[in-house]
Amino acid sequence: MLGYSIKRVALALLILVVVMLGMFAMVYVIPGDPASIALGPRATPELKALLIQRMGLDQSLPNQIWHFFRAAATGDLGIDVWSKRPVLDVILEVFPKTLLLGAVSLCWAVVLGIGLGCLAVIWRGTFIDRLLGVLSVSMIAVPSFVIALYSLLIFAVWLGWLPAIGAGQSGDWGSQARALILPSFAIGVSWVGYIARLVRASMLEVMGANHIRTARAFGLPETVVVLKYALRIAIVPTIAIIAIGAGSILSSAVFVETVFSRPGIGTLITGAVEKRNYPVVMGTVLFMTAFYLFVVTAADLLIARLDPRVRDVLRG
Amino acid sequence: MSCAVEQTVENLPPRGRGALAQLMRDPMGMTGAVLVVGFILLAIFAPLLAPYDPIQIDVRHKFQPPSLAHWAGTDQLGRDMLSRLIWGARVALGISMTATGIAGALGLLLGLVAGFGPRWLDAVLVLFFDSFSSLPMIMFALAVITVLGPGITTLIIVIVLVSVPGYGRLIRAQTLALKGADYIQAERTIGASSARIILYHLLPNVVGPLVILLSMDIPVVIMLEAGLSYLNLGVGPPTPSWGNILYDGYTSLRSAPYMVIAGGIPLILCTLGFTFLGEGLRDALDPKLKLRVAR
C-alpha cells in the first residue's frame, strides 16, 4: 500500500508540474506582451514596468520558469490587478462557499442516488426499473444551468418560497441554508442520475460474486452480507466517480453560482475573465487544478485501501 | 472531457443491420434518434423554417408574449424568439459537430501514435492525456478564453483541447489491445508494413468505439457551448445561440418569463436526444463501453 501511495502521489505531482508548465507557456508564449495581457485594458506604463519586474520578464527563460515555480510553490499566485490583493487571499475568501455548495449538492445526490439505485435493484427487470433508468439518463443529460434557471423561475420568482440571489445574510444560518437549496438542487440533479445508475450496475454485479455466495454459505445474516460485503465493493465505483466528478461539480458551480449571483469560485473566475483580470484567472485555474488532483489522488488511495486489486494496476 | 472508459478487444462492435435493428427496438434509442434527426433537419433547413429574420430588430414589438404571429414571443429587441431558437440549432449543432469532429480526428491520430509508436512517445502522450484530463474542463476553458478572447473559433479550440485526451486514451487502449492480437502478429510475420496494419486492420476496428464516444460527447459539448454563451463568453450577440437567448431571458425573468421557458426547451430536448441516441448506440454496438463522466 505504501509503494502504491508513493507512486500515485508522485504521478499527481508530475501531472501538476506539467499543467503548471502548460500554464507558464500560456502566459509567456502567447503572442503579444504578457504584462499588457495580464493587466488588460488598465495597463499604464508604470504598472507594466512594475509587473514586468515582478513577473521576472526581464530575466532569462530558465530563470523565469524557476521564478514561476518558486512563487507558485510558496503560495504566491500573483496580485489581483483590480483589488491589488494577493490572488490566493481572494481565492481563499470564496473557495469555502463553493466547497460548501458542492458538498451539499453531492450529499443529497448521494443519498437519493443510492436510494434510487437500490430501488432499481429490488425491482430489477420491471417497469419501475426501466422508468428509473430513463429518469437517471434524463437527469444526467439536462444542463445544470437550465435546471437552475427553471427552479429560480418557479420557486423564487413565481412561488416566492426561496431567495433568488445571494448566499444569505452573514451570521444567519437559516437564511444561508435557504439560499443553498436551489443552487445545490441544480447541481445535484445530474449526480442523482450518475450515482443511481452506478449503484444499480455495481450492486447487480457484486450480488452474483463468489465471495457473496461464500458469505451466504457460511450462514451470515443477509444484512451483514449486503452491508459488510456487498456494499463495500459496490460503493468503490461510486467513490471513483464522485472523485472524478469533482471537476464536473466545479463546472456546474461556475454556471449555477452565476445564475444565483452567489459568491464563489464560479462568480470570481467569470468576473475575472470578463475584466481580463489575468492573474486571478490563472491563479484560480492553478488552485482548482491542484485541488482537483488532490481529490482524485485521495480517492484513488481510498479505493486502493477498500479494494486491494486496484493497487495491482500501478504495480503492474 | 471524459474518463473511465473501459474497452477490451474481445467486445469489438457488431456491425450492420443487427445493430440498427437493436437500436430500433430500444424505445430510448429510437426517441433519441428521432430527436437528433429532427434537430439536424431544423439546423439544415433553418432559413426555410424560421418565420422571421432572427437578427431583425423591431423595438415596437419587444417583449410580446407568445401569440399566433410569434409562437414563442419576442425578445427585448423585438426579435422573433422562435426564429432565433431555430437558428440556434444551427449554431449549437454546427459548433459541436465541427469541434467533436476535429477532436475525434486528432484523438485518433494521437491515440494510434501512442499505441503503435515507440514506448517513450507513448509515455509522453499518456502524460499529456493525463495532464489535460486533470484540468477541470470549465476552468481550462475560461483560461483559454481569457487569452484568446471569446468567440466561435475560441470555443471550437477550447472544445477540441479538452476533448482530445479522452479520445486519444480510448484509441490508445484499443490499439494496444489489438496490437497483440493473433491476426496482427500473423500480418507482421508475412512482412506487412506498419502503415498497412494501421490502415487496414487497426483503423476499421477503432473507429466504431470512437463514433459512440463522439455521439455521447456531443450533448456535453452543446451544454458547454450554451453555458459559455450564457456567460457571454461564447457565441456573442447578435448571432442566436441557445445560451445567449437564455441569458437574455434571465435578464428579463420577471417581466418576460416565457423567454427562459422557450429558450430552455430546445436545449433540453437536444441534449436528451443525443444522450438517448448515444446510450442506444452504445447498447446496440458495444455494451461494454462503460458510463463515463464529464469533467
Interface residues (C-beta under 8 A of the other chain):
Chain A: L11 L14 I15 L16 V18 V19 G22 M23 M26 I30 I37 G133 V134 V137 S138 I140 A141 V142 P143 F145 V146 L149 Y150 L152 L153 V157 W158 Y194 R197 L198 A201 A240 I241 I244 G245 A246 G247 S248 L250 S251 V254 F255 T258 V259 I269 T270 A272 V273 E274 R276 Y278 V281 M282 T284 V285 M288 T289 Y292 L293 V296
Chain B: C3 A4 M28 L127 F128 D130 S131 S134 L135 P136 M137 I138 M139 F140 L142 A143 V144 I145 T146 V147 P219 M223 A226 G227 Y230 L231 N232 L233 L246 G249 Y250 L253 R254 P257 V260 I261 G264 L267 I268 T271 L272 F274 T275 F276 E279 L291 V293 A294 R295
